[in-house]
């Protein structure tokens, strides 16, 4: 999913070092991210990225998690 341009994630550096070096992946660093017991989900994609149907479906579901549920 990371190489497909769908979102971000934490990976061991030695697994992605070649992808970072080639520019396929970009390292994001922020001192404002903190670790706690709450799981936060964020979705991001490159501008103009074309998603395949399954990726688009997942994108739509994850992007809408902050919207109120319509299910009782």
C-alpha positions in Angstrom: 0.0 0.0 0.0 2.9 2.4 0.7 4.5 1.8 -2.7 1.1 2.2 -4.3 0.9 5.7 -2.8 -1.9 5.0 -0.5 -1.2 6.6 2.9 1.7 6.4 5.2 3.0 3.8 7.6 5.8 2.8 9.8 8.3 0.3 8.4 11.7 -0.9 9.6 14.3 1.2 7.8 16.2 -1.7 6.5 13.1 -3.0 4.7 12.6 0.3 2.8 16.1 1.8 2.5 16.3 1.1 -1.3 12.8 2.5 -1.9 13.8 5.7 0.1 17.0 6.0 -1.9 15.2 5.6 -5.2 12.5 8.1 -4.3 9.7 5.5 -4.4 9.0 6.3 -0.7 9.5 9.6 1.2 10.3 9.7 4.9 7.9 11.8 6.9 9.2 13.1 10.3 7.4 15.1 12.8 8.1 15.8 16.5 4.4 16.4 17.0 3.5 12.7 16.6 3.4 10.9 19.8 2.8 7.4 20.8 -0.1 6.6 23.1 -2.7 3.9 23.4 -5.1 5.6 21.0 -4.9 4.6 17.4 -5.2 7.4 15.0 -5.8 6.8 11.3 -4.9 9.3 8.7 -5.1 8.8 4.9 -3.1 10.5 2.3 -2.2 10.1 -1.3 -0.2 11.9 -3.9 -2.0 14.6 -5.9 -3.4 13.2 -9.1 -2.7 9.6 -8.0 -5.0 7.1 -9.8 -6.2 4.4 -7.4 -7.3 0.9 -8.5 -10.9 -0.1 -7.5 -10.0 -1.9 -4.3 -7.6 1.0 -3.2 -10.3 3.5 -4.1 -12.9 1.6 -2.0 -10.5 1.5 1.0 -9.6 5.1 0.6 -13.2 6.2 0.6 -13.9 4.1 3.8 -10.8 5.4 5.7 -11.3 9.0 4.6 -14.9 8.9 5.9 -14.1 7.6 9.4 -14.5 11.0 11.0 -18.0 11.4 9.6 -20.9 10.4 11.9 -22.1 6.9 11.3 -25.5 6.5 9.6 -25.9 3.0 11.1 -28.0 2.9 14.3 
